[in-house]
Amino acid sequence: MRPSLPTLLSINGGYVDTAGFLALHGLFTAHVTGNFVTLGASLALGTSGALAKLLALPVFCVVVILARLIGGDLSRRNLPTLQIILSLKLLLLAFAAILAMRFGPFGDGDGWQPLLIGMTLVAAMAIQTTAHRIHLGSTPPTTMMTGTTTQIMIDIADLLHGAKPEEKAAMKARLRRMGVSVGGFAFGCALAAALFLFVGMACFFLPPVLALAGILMHSGKAEIKPA
């Protein structure tokens, strides 16, 4: 069976986050709030990449706002909003991959090249997160796994404790959906780490391929209306 769009997004989310962390001196490109921790570590230990970690959250926030505004305008024009928004993400991922191959690897995370690549990837993940929240809100998140993992553990505990029969079916269905999301994200993380070790900066060429696959596989489906 082919993976669903949310599954591909989860794989890409884990992949981009891990590849960015490894290649860009500890920068989280998908789970941007994690950069508060790595920023503190950079300042305390004197390691590079502090500026990128400082900029990640405001860049993420600005791109989310822009993605929402652009998406709303596309919807009003009855255009295929989700496909266009995901295509913008594809272009950003491709641009980051070209830059990574042109300028990487990076011994210093504070140069303009790793900073540009990092913020491009942050912008791409901001678009993915926004598209998911607006168009695929009934599915588990694709870039942040803490809440999903917590819910999985709660459902497992409730099933072990003896949930009501009418609740078990809903819990098991939710566990399957969330398990696929977490599994996809973890697979993306492992794949990025392995490819980074073997091919270095060329590992950044897989995310745009995955993004394109998602767009092509689901381009024939009916447009999902935003909330």
N, C-alpha and C positions, 0 to 999 in steps of 0.2 A: 504493500500500500504506500502511496506517495505521502510524504509528510504534509500536514496542514500548514497554512500560512503562519499561524501563531507558533507552531513548532519551529519552522525555519527562522522566525524572528528570535526565538529563544536561543537557538544555536548561534545565530549571528551575534546576539547580545553578549553571550558568554565569550565568544571568539574575539570580538573586538575589544572587550574589556581586558581580556588576558593579554592579547597581542600588544595593546597600548601600554599596559602595565610593564611588560617585559622590555619593550623597545623604547619607551619614553620615560624611563627613570621613575617608575612607580605611579604613573598617572592613570587614574580610573576614568575611562571615557564613557562608560554606561552608568555605573553606580557612582555618580559624581560626589555624593555626600561623603563617600569614603575618602575623598581627597582632603577633608579636614584632618583626618588622622595622619595621612602621609605628609601633609603640609607641616604639621607639628613635628613629625619625625625629621623632615628635611631641615627645618630651622634648628632643631636641637642637635642634629648630627652634622650639620653643615654640608649636606649632600645637595646635588643640583636638582632642578626641576620645580623649585618652589613657586615660581611665577605661574607656570602652567596650572599647578594645583590651585593657586589662588584665583585664577581666571575661570576655571572650569565651571563653577556654579553659576556666576553671572552670565556666561556665554550660553550655558544650558537654558537658563530662564528666558533670556532674550529670544532664543531660537524657538522655544515652546510657544511664546506669545506670537511670533511671526508665523509659525506653522499653523496655529489656530486661526489667525486672521486670514491667511492665504486659503486654508481649507474652507473657511466659511464663505469666502468669495467664490471659490470654485463650486461649492454646493449650490449657491444662489444661481449660478449660471448653468446648473444641471450638468456639470462636467464630472468625469470619473475621478472624484476627489482622492480616494485612497490610492489609486494607481499613480496619480500624478505626484502626490506627496511622497510615496515610496520611491518614485523615480528620482525625485530630488535627493533623497537619501542615497540612492545608488550613485548619482553623480558625485556626491561628496565622498563616498567611500572610494570610488575610482580615483578621484583627485588625490586623496590621501595616499593611496597605494603608489601612484606615480611619484609623488613627492618623497615617499619613504625609499623607493628604489633609487631615486635621483640623488638624495642627500644622505641617506643613512648608511651604516649605523651611526649612532650618536654617543660620543664620549661625554658630552655635556648636555644636560637637559634644558639649559636656559637659553640656548641659541634660538634665532628666529625660525630656523627650519623645523626643529622638533616642536616648537611652540605652535607654529602654523598647522603642522600635521595633527597635533593633539587637539587643537580647537576645532579643526575640521571634523575629526572623529567624534568629538563631543557634540557638535552640531548634528551630525548624522544620527547619533543615538538619541538626541533630543527629539528629532523628527520621528524616529521609530516609536519612542515612548508616547509622544503626542498622538500619533496615528493609532496606536493600540488603544489608548485610553478613550479616544473618541469613536473609533470605528469597530473595535474588537473588545469592548469593555466587558463582555460576558465571559471572556477567557482570561486565564491567569496572566499576570504581568510577564513581560519577556526580558526585562533588564534588571529587576530587583527581586531576589528570591527569598528574602527574610520573611516577609509576610506569608508567602506561599508555603514555605517550609513549616512555619508555625501552624498554619491551618491544617496541613497534612498531619502533623503530630497530634493536634487536637482531635481530628477525625479518627485517627488510629486509637487514641485513648478512649474516645467515646464508644467505638466499636468493641474494644476490649472490655469496657465496663458494662456493656450490654445495652446498646441503643435500642430504641423502639423499632419494631419491624418496619413501620412505615417510613422511618428515617434512614434505615440502612441503605436502601437503594440510592437515595440522593447522596449519601456520604461516599458510597463506593464510586459513583459516577464522578463526584468531585475529586476524589483521590486519584482516579485515572487521569483526569484532565491536568491536575496539578502535578502529578508524578511525571507526566510527559514533559511539562514545561520545565521542571527542575532538572529532569534527565537531559533534555535538550541543551539547556544552559551549561550543565556540567560537561556534556560531550563537547560543546563548543570551546569551553575552557581547556580541556585536555588536548583537543585537536590543535588549538592555537599554540599551546606550549610545545607540542611535538614538532609542528612545522617551523616554529621559530628556531628551535634547536637545529633543525636539518637544513632549512633554506634561508634563515635570517629574515631580512626585511621583505623578501618576496612573499612571506606569509600574508602580507596585507592585500594580496590580489584575490584571496578567496572570499572575503566579505562581499565585494561587489558582485562576484559570481553567484553567491547565495542570494543576494538581494534581487538580482536579475531573474534567478530561477523562481523566486516567490512571485514576482510580478507576472512572469510568463505563465506560470502554472495556474494562476488565479485570475488572469485577465479576462477570461471568458465568463466568469461568474458575475452575477448581478451585483451591482454596487451596493455596499452596505451603508445605509444611511446613518449619519452621525447623530449623536445624542444632542 
